[in-house]
Amino acid sequence: MSRILLCWELGTDYQHLLSLQAVARFYHNKGHEIWVAGRDASKLKRLFADVTINVLAAPFADSTAELGVEKQAPRSYADFLRRCGYHHSDSLSGLVNAWANLFSFVKPDLILIDHAPTALLAARNMAVAKISVGSAFSVPDDNRPAGVFFPGDLAKQDIIRYEEDLVKNINKVCIEFSLPRINNLADLFSDLDSCIFQTYSELDHYGYRSAVQRRDTIYVGSSVAEFSEPAVFPHFKGPKIYCHIKGSVETPVLLKTLQAIECSAIVLADGIPESIINTHRSRHILYINKPVNMQDVLEKSTFAILNGGISSVSLFMKAGIPVALFPLHVEQFLMAKRVEALNAGIQLNLADVDSALLGLKKVNSRQKKVAAGLFHEKYEQANAHNELLLQLALVEQNFLFEKLKS
């Protein structure tokens, strides 16, 4: 039996937990000892009820207030990291020290990482395999500078400076803890032995990766979430629309638009105030407050309206269903750009009802349906769950069993 540590440092979406749950269940059933260091330890026991795990709180930091950038979207992965404690070497030193002590306590035989760059940094001198098992966003491309979110920023001096300053802070900490130094941000992630991304290559946030990165990267696809509640669309004419976006200041515009068109809609009210729901009730819109059976949704929907989370977009695209996306943060914005590049969806403009109506008309067009259908044809026979289990089994064989032999 080996001791496996799953690390989740950054990001607050439930998708991180669902991803780790599938991984933990596989290795638990194989008889391994499972440790989970999670950003939100309070959610771990509830979600891992059927798996025996040892819970630890993952070290993490939020530097946005200190930097005064709470309302500004990060422009590169380096800009993103400086908001997570990498802005100053003293801050980063504390995080690395905490991760190092956590590793010393657990003594893992394998480290699985879901958006935990500081765990990866702290483990640079450890003789254990480090595998990324999360979103493609968590491992930036290996360009220099790495992971630039907006193409127009590629050659801008402040973007270049973000990475240069970040590398200096990282190297100060590397010297302090006797860790191998890095030449650029991509060097940090080159320490990963393998990446298992639970999406499709066309939906990789960073687009087409270099041959070096592709060599150690596997895309396994995305599985349907298991919820038992059936999806019952109201019996009205028009397209069947599944809508799951988090409440924001633009939400009333979207709901007013759905009221105005001939359709049959299910709206999952995720953080949408009851007062706004009551204002926009209609017989052809069903508001629900808990997830329904997604296989049911996929079989019935004409198109979907989403924020742009990697899991939900992957599911609808694999099913050949166009998507209208309203991103709330940069990760979702990058996903919207990938979908638009495939011509299988649009980025929704919710400035006003007329703009929203135009967007819904576009996503319901034959052109978008054909493009989504091509994606469906390519991956129709793929089984994401089985592929994930296969890759996890190969990790066990290559990095645990081989280690025991030696």
For each residue, the residues with C-beta under 8 A, 3 or more apart:
1: 31 32 33
2: 32 33 109 110 400 404
3: 32 33 35 106 107 108 109 110
4: 27 32 33 34 35 108 109 110 111 112
5: 35 36 37 103 106 108 110 111 112
6: 20 23 24 34 35 36 37 38 112 114 133
7: 37 58 111 112 113 114 116 119
8: 11 16 17 20 36 37 38 39 58 114 115 116 134
9: 37 39 58 59 60 115 116 117 118 119
10: 39 60 84 115 116 117 138
11: 8 16 39 115 135 138
12: 16 39 40
13: 16 309
14: 17 18 43
15: 18 19 135 309 310 311
16: 8 11 12 13 19 20 39 114 115 134 135
17: 8 14 20 21 38 43 44 47
18: 14 15 21 22 47 225 311
19: 15 16 22 23 114 133 134 135 198
20: 6 8 16 17 23 24 36 38 112 114 133
21: 17 18 24 25 47 48 51
22: 18 19 25 26 223 385 388
23: 6 19 20 26 27 112 133 388 392
24: 6 20 21 27 28 34 36 48 51 53
25: 21 22 28 29 50 51
26: 22 23 29 30 388 389 392 393
27: 4 23 24 30 32 34 392 396
28: 24 25 31 32 34 51 52 53
29: 25 26
30: 26 27 396
31: 1 28
32: 1 2 3 4 27 28 400
33: 1 2 3 4 54
34: 4 6 24 27 28 51 52 53 54
35: 3 4 5 6 53 54 56 106 108
36: 5 6 8 20 24 44 48 53 54 55 56
37: 5 6 7 8 9 56 57 58 102 106 116 119
38: 6 8 17 20 41 43 44 55 56 57 58
39: 8 9 10 11 12 16 57 58 60
40: 12 43 44
41: 38 44 55 56 57 58
42:
43: 14 17 38 40 46 47
44: 17 36 38 40 41 47 48 53 55
45: 48 49 53 55
46: 43 49
47: 17 18 21 43 44
48: 21 24 36 44 45 51 53
49: 45 46
50: 25
51: 21 24 25 28 34 48
52: 28 34
53: 24 28 34 35 36 44 45 48
54: 33 34 35 36 106
55: 36 38 41 44 45
56: 35 36 37 38 41 102 106
57: 37 38 39 41
58: 7 8 9 37 38 39 41 102 116 119
59: 9 94 95 98 99 102 118
60: 9 10 39 84 85 95 118
61: 84 85 91 95
62: 65 83 84 85
63: 66 67 82 83 84 85 86 87 91
64: 67 69 70 83
65: 62 68 70
66: 63 87
67: 63 64 82 83 87
68: 65
69: 64 72 74 83
70: 64 65
71:
72: 69
73: 149 329 330 333
74: 69 77 79 80 83 149 330
75: 79 148 149 150 153 159 162
76: 79 80 145 146 147 148 149 153 159 162 163
77: 74 80 81 140 146 147 148 149 185
78: 81 82 145 146 147 159 162 163 165 166 185
79: 74 75 76 82 83 159 162
80: 74 76 77 83 84 147 330
81: 77 78 84 86 117 166 185
82: 63 67 78 79 86 87 162 165 166
83: 62 63 64 67 69 74 79 80 87
84: 10 60 61 62 63 80 81 117 118
85: 60 61 62 63 91 92 94 95 118
86: 63 81 82 91 92 166 169 170
87: 63 66 67 82 83 91 169
88: 91 92 169
89: 92 93 168 169 172 173
90: 93 94
91: 61 63 85 86 87 88 94 95
92: 85 86 88 89 95 96 118 169 170 173
93: 89 90 96 97 172 173 176 177
94: 59 85 90 91 97 98
95: 59 60 61 85 91 92 98 99 118 122
96: 92 93 99 100 118 121 122 173 177
97: 93 94 100 101 177
98: 59 94 95 101 102
99: 59 95 96 102 103 118 119 121 122 123
100: 96 97 103 104 122 177
101: 97 98 104 105
102: 37 56 58 59 98 99 105 106
103: 5 99 100 106 107 108 111 122 123 126
104: 100 101 107
105: 101 102
106: 3 5 35 37 54 56 102 103
107: 3 103 104
108: 3 4 5 35 103 111 128
109: 2 3 4 128 400 403
110: 2 3 4 5 128 129 131 395 399 400
111: 4 5 7 103 108 119 123 126 128 129 130 131
112: 4 5 6 7 20 23 131 132 133
113: 7 116 119 120 130 131 132 133 134 138 192
114: 6 7 8 16 19 20 132 133 134 135 138
115: 8 9 10 11 16 134 135 137 138
116: 7 8 9 10 37 58 113 119 120 138
117: 9 10 81 84 120 121 138 188 189
118: 9 59 60 84 85 92 95 96 99 121 122
119: 7 9 37 58 99 111 113 116 122 123
120: 113 116 117 123 124 130 188 189 191 192
121: 96 99 117 118 124 170 173 174 179 188
122: 95 96 99 100 103 118 119 177 179
123: 99 103 111 119 120 126 128 130 191
124: 120 121 174 179 180 191
125: 178 179 180
126: 103 111 123 130
127:
128: 108 109 110 111 123
129: 110 111 193 194 395 398 399 403
130: 111 113 120 123 126 191 192 193
131: 110 111 112 113 192 193 194 195 196 395 399
132: 112 113 114 138 139 192 194 195 196 197
133: 6 19 20 23 112 113 114 196 198
134: 8 16 19 113 114 115 138 197 198
135: 11 15 16 19 114 115 138 197 198 199 205 310 331
136: 139 195 197 199 203 204 205 206 219 310
137: 115 205 206 310 331 334
138: 10 11 113 114 115 116 117 132 134 135
139: 132 136 189 192 195 197
140: 77 146 147 185 186 189 206
141: 146 147 186 206 207 209 210 213
142: 146 186 189 190 209 210 212 213
143: 146 147 148 186 210
144: 163 184 186
145: 76 78 148 154 159 160 162 163 184 185
146: 76 77 78 140 141 142 143 163 184 185 186 189
147: 76 77 78 80 140 141 143 185 206
148: 75 76 77 143 145 151 153 154 159
149: 73 74 75 76 77 153 330 333 334
150: 75 153
151: 148 154
152: 156
153: 75 76 148 149 150 156 159
154: 145 148 151 159
155: 159 160
156: 152 153 159 160
157: 160 161
158: 161 162
159: 75 76 78 79 145 148 153 154 155 156 162 163
160: 145 155 156 157 163 164
161: 157 158 164 165
162: 75 76 78 79 82 145 158 159 165 166
163: 76 78 144 145 146 159 160 166 167 184 185
164: 160 161 167 168
165: 78 82 161 162 168 169
166: 78 81 82 86 162 163 169 170 185
167: 163 164 170 171 182 183 184 185
168: 89 164 165 171 172
169: 86 87 88 89 92 165 166 172 173
170: 86 92 121 166 167 173 174 181 182 188
171: 167 168 174 175 181 182
172: 89 93 168 169 175 176
173: 89 92 93 96 121 169 170 176 177 179
174: 121 124 170 171 177 178 179 180 181 182
175: 171 172 178 181
176: 93 172 173
177: 93 96 97 100 122 173 174
178: 125 174 175
179: 121 122 124 125 173 174
180: 124 125 174
181: 170 171 174 175
182: 167 170 171 174 185 187 188
183: 167 187
184: 144 145 146 163 167 187
185: 77 78 81 140 145 146 147 163 166 167 182 188 189
186: 140 141 142 143 144 146 189 190
187: 182 183 184 190 191
188: 117 120 121 170 182 185 191
189: 117 120 139 140 142 146 185 186 192
190: 142 186 187
191: 120 123 124 130 187 188
192: 113 120 130 131 132 139 189 195 216
193: 129 130 131 216 399
194: 129 131 132 216 217 218 395
195: 131 132 136 139 192 213 216 217 218
196: 131 132 133 218 220 388 391 392 395
197: 132 134 135 136 139 204 217 218 219 220
198: 19 133 134 135 220 221 222 223 310 311 314 384 388
199: 135 136 203 204 219 221 222 310 311 314
200: 203 204 219 221 222 314 317 318 375 379
201: 204 219
202: 338 342 375
203: 136 199 200 310 313 314 317 335 338 339
204: 136 197 199 200 201 207 208 209 219 338
205: 135 136 137 310 331 334 335 338
206: 136 137 140 141 147 209 334
207: 141 204 338 341
208: 204
209: 141 142 204 206 213 214 217
210: 141 142 143 213 214
211: 214 215
212: 142 215
213: 141 142 195 209 210 216 217
214: 209 210 211 217
215: 211 212
216: 192 193 194 195 213
217: 194 195 197 209 213 214
218: 194 195 196 197 391
219: 136 197 199 200 201 204
220: 196 197 198 384 387 388 391
221: 198 199 200 314 318 379 382 383 384 387
222: 198 199 200 310 311 314 315 318 384
223: 22 198 384 385 388
224: 294 295 298 315
225: 18 291 294 311 315
226:
227: 290 291 292 293 294
228: 293
229: 288 290 291 292 293
230: 292 293 296
231: 242 266 292 293 294 296 297 300
232: 266 286
233: 240 264 265 266 286 300
234: 264 265 283 284 285 286
235: 264
236: 262 263 264 283 284
237: 262 264
238: 261 262 263 264 284
239: 263 264 302 303 364
240: 233 263 264 265 300 301 302
241: 258 263 264 265 266 301 302 303 304 305 360
242: 231 265 266 268 297 301 303 304 305
243: 254 258 265 266 267 268 304 305 306
244: 267 268 270 304 305 306 307 312
245: 248 251 254 270 305 306 307 326
246: 270 271 272 307 328
247: 251 269 270 271 272 273 276
248: 245 251 326 328
249:
250: 253 254 326 350 351
251: 245 247 248 254 255 272 276
252: 255 256 276 279 280
253: 250 256 257 350 351 352 353 356
254: 243 245 250 251 257 258 305 326 348 350 356
255: 251 252 258 259 267 272 276 277 279 280 285
256: 252 253 259 260 280 353
257: 253 254 260 261 353 356 357 360
258: 241 243 254 255 261 263 265 267 280 282 285
259: 255 256 280 282 285
260: 256 257 353 357
261: 238 257 258 357 360
262: 236 237 238 284
263: 236 238 239 240 241 258 284
264: 233 234 235 236 237 238 239 240 241 284
265: 233 234 240 241 242 243 258 284 285 286
266: 231 232 233 241 242 243 285 286 288 292 297
267: 243 244 255 258 272 285 286 287 288
268: 242 243 244 288 289 290 291 292
269: 247 272 277 287 288 289
270: 244 245 246 247
271: 246 247
272: 246 247 251 255 267 269 276 277
273: 247 276 277
274: 277 278
275: 278 279
276: 247 251 252 255 272 273 279 280
277: 255 269 272 273 274 280 281 287
278: 274 275 281
279: 252 255 275 276
280: 252 255 256 258 259 276 277 285
281: 277 278 285 287
282: 258 259 285
283: 234 236
284: 234 236 238 262 263 264 265
285: 234 255 258 259 265 266 267 280 281 282
286: 232 233 234 265 266 267
287: 267 269 277 281
288: 229 266 267 268 269 292
289: 268 269
290: 227 229 268
291: 225 227 229 268 294
292: 227 229 230 231 266 268 288 296 297
293: 227 228 229 230 231 296 297
294: 224 225 227 231 291 297 298 315
295: 224 298 299
296: 230 231 292 293 299 300
297: 231 242 266 292 293 294 300 301 304
298: 224 294 295 301 315 316 319 321
299: 295 296
300: 231 233 240 296 297
301: 240 241 242 297 298 304 316 319 321
302: 239 240 241 321 364
303: 239 241 242 321 322 323 324 345 360 363 364 368
304: 241 242 243 244 297 301 312 316 321 322 323 324
305: 241 242 243 244 245 254 323 324 325 326 348 360
306: 243 244 245 309 312 313 316 323 324 325 326
307: 244 245 246 325 326 327 328 332
308: 313 325 326 327 328 331 332 333 335 336 339
309: 13 15 306 312 313 332 335
310: 15 135 136 137 198 199 203 205 222 313 314 331 335
311: 15 18 198 199 222 225 314 315
312: 244 304 306 309 315 316
313: 203 306 308 309 310 316 317 323 325 335 339
314: 198 199 200 203 221 222 310 311 317 318
315: 222 224 225 294 298 311 312 318 319
316: 298 301 304 306 312 313 319 321 322 323 372
317: 200 203 313 314 320 321 323 339 342 344 345 372 375 376
318: 200 221 222 314 315 375 376 379 380 382 384
319: 298 301 315 316 376
320: 317 369 372 373 375 376 377
321: 298 301 302 303 304 316 317 372
322: 303 304 316 344 345 363 364 368 369 371 372
323: 303 304 305 306 313 316 317 339 344 345 363 372
324: 303 304 305 306 345 346 347 348 359 360 363
325: 305 306 307 308 313 332 335 336 339 345 346 347 348
326: 245 248 250 254 305 306 307 308 347 348 350
327: 307 308 330 332 333 335 336 347
328: 246 248 307 308 332
329: 73 332 333
330: 73 74 80 149 327 333 334
331: 135 137 205 308 310 334 335
332: 307 308 309 325 327 328 329 335 336
333: 73 149 308 327 329 330 336 337 347
334: 137 149 205 206 330 331 337 338
335: 203 205 308 309 310 313 325 327 331 332 338 339
336: 308 325 327 332 333 339 340 345 347
337: 333 334 340 341 347
338: 202 203 204 205 207 334 335 341 342
339: 203 308 313 317 323 325 335 336 342 344 345 346 347
340: 336 337 343 345 346 347
341: 207 337 338
342: 202 317 338 339 345 371 375
343: 340 367 368 371
344: 317 322 323 339 368 371 372 374 375
345: 303 317 322 323 324 325 336 339 340 342 363 368 372
346: 324 325 339 340 359 362 363 368
347: 324 325 326 327 333 336 337 339 340
348: 254 305 324 325 326 356 359 360 363
349: 355 356 358 359
350: 250 253 254 326 355 356
351: 250 253 355
352: 253 355 356
353: 253 256 257 260 356 357
354: 357 358
355: 349 350 351 352 358 359
356: 253 254 257 348 349 350 352 353 359 360
357: 257 260 261 353 354 360 361
358: 349 354 355 361 362
359: 324 346 348 349 355 356 362 363
360: 241 257 261 303 305 324 348 356 357 363 364
361: 357 358 364 365
362: 346 358 359 365 368
363: 303 322 323 324 345 346 348 359 360 368
364: 239 302 303 322 360 361 368 369
365: 361 362 368 369
366: 369 370
367: 343 370 371
368: 303 322 343 344 345 346 362 363 364 365 371 372
369: 320 322 364 365 366 372 373
370: 366 367 373 374
371: 322 342 343 344 367 368 374 375
372: 316 317 320 321 322 323 344 345 368 369 375 376
373: 320 369 370 376 377
374: 344 370 371 377 378
375: 200 202 317 318 320 342 344 371 372 378 379
376: 317 318 319 320 372 373 379 380
377: 320 373 374 380
378: 374 375
379: 200 221 318 375 376 382
380: 318 376 377
381:
382: 221 318 379 387
383: 221 386 387
384: 198 220 221 222 223 318 387 388
385: 22 223 388 389
386: 383 389 390
387: 220 221 382 383 384 390 391
388: 22 23 26 196 198 220 223 384 385 391 392
389: 26 385 386 392 393
390: 386 387 393 394
391: 196 218 220 387 388 394 395
392: 23 26 27 196 388 389 395 396
393: 26 389 390 396 397
394: 390 391 397 398
395: 110 129 131 194 196 391 392 398 399 400
396: 27 30 392 393 399 400 401
397: 393 394 400 401 402
398: 129 394 395 401 402
399: 110 129 131 193 395 396 402 403
400: 2 32 109 110 395 396 397 403 404
401: 396 397 398 404 405
402: 397 398 399 405 406
403: 109 129 399 400 406
404: 2 400 401
405: 401 402
406: 402 403
